Amino acid sequence: MGLLARGHCRILKVALPISDIDSKDASSSKQLAEAVQYRRMDQNYWS
């Protein structure tokens, strides 16, 4: 995806609250995929 370390950290910062909302102990691939979608949406609107 061409992400820098900062991008990875931002995705994890979003994925952790998503996993809390889903009542999961650890973030799974579903939460990470959702966080990546939000990241892509953010890039599309602010680029």
C-alpha contacts under 8 A as a table, 3 or more apart, distances in Angstrom:
res1	aa1	res2	aa2	distance
3	L	6	R	7.64
3	L	7	G	5.40
3	L	8	H	6.58
4	L	7	G	5.23
4	L	8	H	6.54
5	A	8	H	5.10
5	A	9	C	6.29
6	R	9	C	5.13
6	R	10	R	6.27
7	G	10	R	5.08
7	G	11	I	6.25
8	H	11	I	5.16
8	H	12	L	6.29
9	C	12	L	5.10
9	C	13	K	6.11
10	R	13	K	4.98
10	R	14	V	6.38
11	I	14	V	5.23
11	I	15	A	6.06
11	I	32	L	7.21
11	I	35	A	5.59
11	I	36	V	6.24
11	I	39	R	6.93
12	L	15	A	4.87
12	L	16	L	6.09
12	L	32	L	7.31
12	L	35	A	7.56
13	K	16	L	5.73
13	K	17	P	7.27
14	V	17	P	5.91
14	V	18	I	6.59
14	V	35	A	5.66
15	A	18	I	5.08
15	A	19	S	6.24
15	A	27	S	6.51
15	A	31	Q	5.40
15	A	32	L	5.39
15	A	34	E	7.39
15	A	35	A	5.27
16	L	19	S	5.16
16	L	20	D	6.32
16	L	26	A	7.73
16	L	27	S	6.12
16	L	31	Q	7.80
17	P	20	D	4.84
17	P	21	I	6.20
18	I	21	I	5.12
18	I	22	D	6.26
18	I	27	S	7.91
18	I	31	Q	6.09
18	I	35	A	7.90
19	S	22	D	4.95
19	S	23	S	6.09
19	S	24	K	5.23
19	S	25	D	7.09
19	S	26	A	6.69
19	S	27	S	5.26
19	S	28	S	7.65
19	S	31	Q	6.07
20	D	23	S	4.91
20	D	24	K	5.92
20	D	25	D	7.24
21	I	24	K	7.72
24	K	27	S	6.81
27	S	30	K	7.78
27	S	31	Q	5.83
27	S	32	L	6.86
28	S	31	Q	5.49
28	S	32	L	6.38
29	S	32	L	4.97
29	S	33	A	5.94
30	K	33	A	5.15
30	K	34	E	6.26
31	Q	34	E	5.08
31	Q	35	A	6.20
32	L	35	A	5.03
32	L	36	V	6.19
33	A	36	V	5.05
33	A	37	Q	6.25
34	E	37	Q	5.04
34	E	38	Y	6.41
35	A	38	Y	5.10
35	A	39	R	6.19
36	V	39	R	4.88
36	V	40	R	6.13
37	Q	40	R	5.08
37	Q	41	M	6.11
38	Y	41	M	4.99
38	Y	42	D	6.05
39	R	42	D	5.03
39	R	43	Q	6.23
40	R	43	Q	5.06
40	R	44	N	6.20
41	M	44	N	5.15
41	M	45	Y	6.41
42	D	45	Y	5.40
42	D	46	W	6.05
43	Q	46	W	5.35
43	Q	47	S	5.52
44	N	47	S	5.80
